[in-house]
Amino acid sequence: MSFQAYLDTIKEKTGKGPDDFRALAAEKGLVGAKAGDVVAWLAQDFGLGRGHAMAIYALLKADGEPRGAPDDRIAKLFAGGKAAWQSCFDSLLRDIRAFGDDVSVAPTDSYASLVRAKKKFAIVSPSAGHMDIGIKRKGVDATARFVAAGSWNSMVTHRVRLTDAAELDAELMEWLRRAYDEAR
């Protein structure tokens, strides 16, 4: 289940959205509280299970932490052992930006989303030994190279794992181009 799906389910069950829970947590003095305290409050007052309560806790926790500029977040994403993938990512991004002037990057703490007009079409997740690229192509069968994303990341449909920068090839770019074209 995606993070947004958790929030949607919570809204259906409680009638309250993120801003409502932020205000309620502030009233109860739970902003900055430990996860267990927030989970207990949400279970008692709203009947939320642990997973849904942790989604609300994540919102409250994120409110208290500075997010940092996108370039800083990209630098952090490719820090340490993952630095070997920075040039590959830069090359990939340069090629993807040639698709159109509406491509943007939305980095998180664990991956960078590639977005067209507010619609995610791919993600890039580096690690020390490889770089995973998730691609959103609904209705397209998995292949030996472009496997089903499954539980790896529910925001995309396929995943390809690069273990060498040379694997950033025409076939991968074609998959990404099609995902970009479908993100309208």
N, C-alpha and C positions, 0 to 999 in steps of 0.2 A: 504494500500500500504506500502510495506517495505521501509526502508531508502534507500536500494540499488536500489529498483525500481524507487524511486524518482530520484536518480542520473542517472540511465540509461535513463529515460525519458528526463531529462535535456540535456544529451549528444546527444540524438537523435534530440531534438529540436534546440539546439544551436551549436552542434559540439564541445562543450567544456566540459572538465572533471574537476574534483576537483582541480587539480594542475593549470589548466588554470584560474579558478576563484580565486584561492589564489593569483596568480600573478597579475591579473587585480585589485583585491581588494587592494593589496599593492600599485599598481600604483596610484589608486584613493584615497589612504589614508583611506580606509575603514576597515582595520584590527583593531579590537577592537571597531569598531563603534557600535552604537545601532542598534537593529533589524530593526526598522522602516527605518533607512537610507539605510541599505543593501537591504531591500525589495523594497524600492522606486527605487534604482539604477537598480536592476535586472528586475523590471517591465518596466522601461523606456528603458533600453538598450537591453533587451533580450525578453521582453514580457512574463516573467515568472509570474505565479500566486503566491499568498501568500504561499501556501504549499510548492511549489518547491523552492521558494526563501528562505523559512525558513530552508530547507535542506542545502542550501549553507551557510546560516548564521550559522547553527549548526557546519558545518565544520570549518568555520572561527573562531568561538568561541572556539571550541575544540583545535585549533592550539595554542591558547594563554594560555591554562590551562594545568598544569602538570597532567599527567594521574595517576601517582602513581604505585607502584608495585602491581602485582596481589594479593599477600597476604594482602596488605593494603586495597585494594579495597574489598576483601572478608570481612575483618574485618569491614569495613564501611557499607557493605551491611547488616551485622548482628548486627549492633549497636543498642543501645536503646531497645525499646520494641520488636525488632525482635531477640534479643539475645537468647531468649528461643528456637529458631529454629537452633542455631549453631550446637549443638550436633547431631541433626537429619540430618542436611546437611552433617556433617563430616562422619556419619555412611553411609549415602547414597553414598557419594563419595568413601568411602573405598570399598563398594560393587561393585560400577560401575567400579572402577579401576581394579577389578578382571576380568572384561570382556576381557581386553587386555592392553598391555603397550602403546597403542596409544591414550589413553583417556587424554584429557586436559580440563582445566577449563579456560574460558574467561569471567571474571567478567566485568559487566558494572555498572552504578550507580544504576540500579533498579533490575537487575537479574544477575545470573551466567549462562553462556552457557556451556553445556557439549558437547565436540567436539571430533570427531574421524577423524583423518587425514584431518583436516581443514573443516570437514562437521559437522555442528551442528545437533545433534540428540535429544537434550532436553534442557530445561532451568529450573532454579529453582528461584522462586521469593518469598521471605519471606515477611510477614507483621506481625504486632503485634499479630493478632488472628489466623493466618493460614499460611501455606506455599503452594503456587501453584507450580505444576510441569507441564510444557508443554512438550509434547512428539511429535516427528515428525514421523508419520506413515501414509504415503499417501496410499489411497485406503482402509483404514480400517474404518469400521463403528464405530460411537460413541456408547457408552453404557451408562447405568445409572451412572456409576462411572467415566468413561473416556469420558467426554463430548467434543463436537466439540469446538475447541479453538475460532473459529469465530474471532471477532474483538479484543479479549483479547491480542493476539499476533499472527501476521500473519506469523511468522517464524516457527510455529509449527502447528500441525493439531488437537491435543487433549490436554485437560487440566484435571488434577485431583487436587482437593483441599484437603490438609491434615489439620485436626484440632487437631490431636493427633499424636504423634510420632509412636504409635502402628499401624497406617495406612500405615506405610512404610513396606509393606508385600510382600509375594512371588508373588502375582498377579501384583503389581506395578513393581517389579523387572523384571518380565517376559516381561512386556510392554517395559521397558527401554532396556532390552537385545535385543529385536527384533528391536527396533529403532536403537540401536548401530550396529547390524548386517546389517541393511539396509543402513547405512551411509558408503558406500564404494565408 
